[in-house]
């Protein structure tokens, strides 16, 4: 069973593990890890954004993360821009419907997949690349369906004077 996730870096680590185990023959890391394009292409991972969304049905706070995977090819390879496009296509196949081994109640499937040509600037060198971006929603925090005693409670706004007062909530029948 996957462990509980509590922070965005756990998504990053799960993606790194999945890409390294993918059999694509790539180096994987962040821009800070990148030193030079060698014989194997690089896939550089970054979390670009953390936006808000509605809470999950169990009350956890939603974090809509925008993730980028940049495929970087050796400049001397045959048509590096097309090779980067091909690698990005393989990455897209891997990303689609992937929760990276994280629990399904805390990690939605990726959405808004989009790949575009890009350039990696490393020192004074510009390297042809392609970048695949997608959003993935993670849910962090405690379940709000349970009070500290573990008894699920509810309240209807039209039946209570203060929806924020836990003493006005009643136990769920079940």
Secondary structure, 3 states (H helix, E strand, C coil): CCCCCCCCHHHHHHHHHHHHCCCCCCEEECCCCCCCCCCCCEEEEEEEEEEEECCCCCCCEEEEEEEEEEEECCCCCCCHHHHHHHHHHHHHHHHCCCCCCCCCCCECCCEEEEEEEEEEEECCEEEEEEEEEEEEEEEECCCCCECCCCCEEECCCCCCCCCCCHHHCEECCC
